[in-house]
Amino acid sequence: MQDRISNYIKQALGLEKLPAVEIPTAGGHGHYSTNVAMQMAKGASRAPLELANELVDKLVEADSDKMFSKIETAGPGFINFWLSKEFLLKEFEKLAKAGELVGPNIGKRERVIIDYSQPNIAKRMHVGHLRSTIIGDALANIYDYLGYRTVRWNYYGDWGTQFGKLIAAYKMWGSEEDVKNAPIETLLNLYVRFHNEMRSDPTLEDAGRSEFKKLEEGDRENRWLWKWFKQESLVEFERIYKRLGIKFDVEFGEAYYEGQLGRLLRELGKKGFLTKSDGAVVIDLGEGTPPALMQKSDGATLYMTRDVASLAHRLKKYKPAKILYVVSNEQTFHFSQLFKVAERLGMNKAELVHVKFGLVLDEGKKLSTRSGGAVRLEELMNKSVEMAYKIVNEKNSDLAEEEKKRVAEMVGVGALKYNDLKENRNSDIVFNWDKMLDLRGDTAPYLQYTAVRLANIIRKAGGALRTTHYALLTEQIELDVIKKLLDFNDAVVTAVEQYMTGYLAKYLYELASLANQYYEKVRILEDGDEERKNARLVLVGQVIKTLEKGLGLLGIQVPERI
């Protein structure tokens, strides 16, 4: 709708560019607003409000389709628009008859790679992985909806000297049976033990280096162990991803690029991009930016080297228009360097974006275990599902036990996701379990419960969702709900333009709040006018469809009952 109104203003006023159109946050300022008069006044040496009044006359005159009930000026020169009842009902009829919600094809089949989650092999997925995983997944869903070809990429950590230490630890203290029974737990304990033992036996450091060197050189036993550790870890990761509803198109670890790094460095050297600095190899990035370290003085490569190789591979094979790296703000410097390296090497054919995010806090403190370690992601999920089960049991004690567990999983996991996705990703997020699972606040359970509550009306009415009498929807609350439904795609587009899922979450909360007001104010099933009741049922059905689609884009399921 915003684009549509922007085009209307452009044509009515004979502008060269599309003017900005916003949805006012405060009531009384119309359905839409533009500052076009204030922008035009700058170049015309005119008073913005005086010019705005002239433009309103032109805009009203051009409105032959009666799209607006009112166009007025406000403040220093804003122009506010109110959609007419006739236009709202006509647009709602189109929406209701269209069936499935379809996004505007702004992507035009362009390819976008989204790199997210990135767990480390042989280590638990912890709370820090939650944000990258669910933000990346939601953005991927939205890009799909908007007509892009999205590549969901999990670039996990499966290389480095830590694997030499792990192999050494396994050879000294490991058990095949223990690894098979509890892969991540066993491997992590071996790694921690190795580090603890190093304090009293410094020779273990050399043992770890030696085992990693053998791994790099292709030693058969070490290669087998490394592949086994990786496979066992990936099985564990997949189990957690399944609970979160996460799927990837591509899963490559850093090791995939290890064999390409020598050739990459030689090619960059021949082209004159590399210089020596204290025995190390770097790429000079000009004044104001430290050089990017590509190879240490001992010949070892780094994350940067592998990231450059990965970028080259992605550009060559997938030819994306854009690559998003969904990684915490702690890696801001690394990605600013990587993007400058890409520009220096002429590898900037795609737009590169660091979609960064803050920490996960527990009532203001960094969320951690008593020992100071990161909280396991699965522990967090289990706690949320456990608390959700109590809500489901209280609301619907007659549900079968398996159904209670299934619904609790949807509600608990949904609460975790929404608590994150509704926030500004640059900010730290706070876990407050009671608020997260509140059925009356800005939470996933509230949105899910609203959809379930509305679906119950449809169920009681026998499921009939057909009408030709849209003009009977004349209550102001009905027109407000219709207006909100028409804004869905605007919210989705804004979310992807800003890489901020919070815009979509805010929209869904506002829609649910309006729908609940409608539920309380209008007794739909008691309406004696059968045609009006059917029209109202269609409106309710469209709200359900929109809530389900929006929550689905955020990776959140809606149960049939709560």
Protein Blocks (a to p, Z undefined) as FASTA:
>chain_A
ZZmmmmmmmmmnopabdcdddddfbghiajbdcfklmmmmmmnopafklmmmmmmmmmmm
mmmnomafbdcdehjlpacddddfklmmmmmmmmmmnopaddddfknopacdddehjaae
hiacdfklmmmmmmmmmmmmmmmmnopacdddddddfedjklmmmmmmmmmmgcfklmmm
mmmlmmmmmmmmmmmmmmmmmklmmmmmmmmmmmmnopaklmmmmmmmmmmmmmmmmmmm
mmnopacfbdcdfklmmmmmmmmmmmmmmnopacceehiacddebehiacddfbdfkopa
cfklmmmmmmmmmmmmnopabdcddddfklmmmmmmmmmmmmmnopambccddddddddd
eehiacddfkopacdfklmmmmmmmmmmmmmmmmmmmbcfklmmmmmmmmmmmmmmmmmm
mpcfkbccdddfklmmpckbccfklmmmmmmmmmmmmmmnoopacdfklmlmmbfklmmm
mmmmmmmmmmmmmmmmnopaklmmmmmmmmmmmmmmmmmmpcfklpmblklmmmmmmmmm
mmmmmmmmmmmmnopacdfbZZ
